[in-house]
Amino acid sequence: MGKGPATPVGDVFNSVCPGRMIVENLTGRWVTLILAALGDGPRRFYELRDKIDGISEKVLAQKLRTLVRDGLVERTVEPSTPPKVSYALTDLGHGVLRPLGALVRWIEDNGSAVLAAQERHDRARTG
């Protein structure tokens, strides 16, 4: 007996939509910065850690595992002692970098306005 019709991946407003997990993975803390850091080309783990100020090694490792599983990042191990591991965007990862790059540019262009709105809001609440 079948499970019934599957929820389309594009129906992210539906709680059982498989696409919701993709949204959560892409919008999680640090993910945009990891993808952007890989936009310039492959990087080793320590290079990513050093580039992304404030991320812990544990969190970076977890996020990279998720991005590899999602097919956005490729992990390459070069046989040596110790092994050299590098991370690079896949074609799928490059595809998501374009809209994320647009978001980063929007933040650069509008970040001051958002901060000013926050200040106005906070003053109104305390004043």
SVG drawing of the C-alpha trace seen along z (x, -y; Angstrom):
<svg xmlns="http://www.w3.org/2000/svg" viewBox="-3 -59 56 61">
<polyline fill="none" stroke="black" stroke-width="0.4" points="0.0,0.0 1.4,-3.5 2.0,-6.4 -0.2,-8.7 0.9,-11.6 4.3,-13.1 4.5,-16.8 6.2,-18.7 9.7,-20.0 8.7,-23.5 5.9,-23.8 8.2,-25.0 5.3,-26.5 4.0,-23.0 5.5,-21.5 6.2,-18.1 7.8,-19.5 11.2,-18.1 12.3,-21.5 11.9,-23.0 15.0,-21.1 16.9,-22.6 15.7,-26.1 16.8,-25.4 20.2,-24.1 20.8,-27.1 19.7,-29.8 21.4,-28.4 23.9,-30.4 27.3,-30.5 26.2,-28.7 26.1,-31.9 29.6,-32.8 31.0,-29.3 29.5,-29.3 30.8,-32.8 34.3,-31.9 34.3,-29.0 33.2,-31.2 36.8,-32.2 37.9,-28.6 38.8,-25.6 39.9,-26.1 41.4,-23.9 39.5,-23.5 41.9,-25.8 41.6,-28.5 37.8,-28.5 38.1,-28.7 40.5,-31.6 38.5,-33.4 35.2,-33.2 35.9,-35.0 34.1,-33.6 33.1,-30.1 34.2,-27.2 35.9,-24.2 33.1,-22.0 30.4,-24.1 32.4,-24.5 32.8,-20.7 29.1,-20.2 28.1,-22.8 30.6,-21.4 29.2,-17.8 25.7,-19.1 26.8,-21.1 28.6,-18.0 25.5,-15.9 23.3,-18.4 25.6,-18.3 26.7,-22.0 30.2,-21.4 32.7,-18.7 35.2,-17.3 38.5,-16.2 41.1,-14.2 44.7,-14.1 46.6,-11.1 49.5,-12.3 50.7,-12.3 48.7,-14.0 46.0,-13.8 45.2,-17.1 41.5,-17.9 40.0,-20.7 36.5,-21.9 35.1,-23.4 31.7,-24.4 30.0,-22.0 28.0,-23.3 25.0,-23.2 26.8,-25.2 27.9,-27.8 24.2,-28.1 23.1,-28.9 26.0,-31.3 24.4,-33.7 21.3,-34.5 23.2,-34.5 25.6,-37.0 22.7,-39.2 21.6,-39.0 25.0,-40.0 25.1,-42.9 21.6,-44.0 22.9,-43.9 25.9,-46.0 23.6,-48.5 20.9,-48.6 22.6,-47.6 22.8,-51.2 19.1,-51.7 18.3,-48.4 20.6,-49.5 18.9,-52.9 15.5,-51.3 16.6,-49.1 17.8,-52.1 14.5,-54.0 12.5,-51.0 14.6,-50.5 14.4,-54.2 10.6,-54.2 10.3,-51.2 12.5,-52.7 11.4,-56.3"/>
</svg>
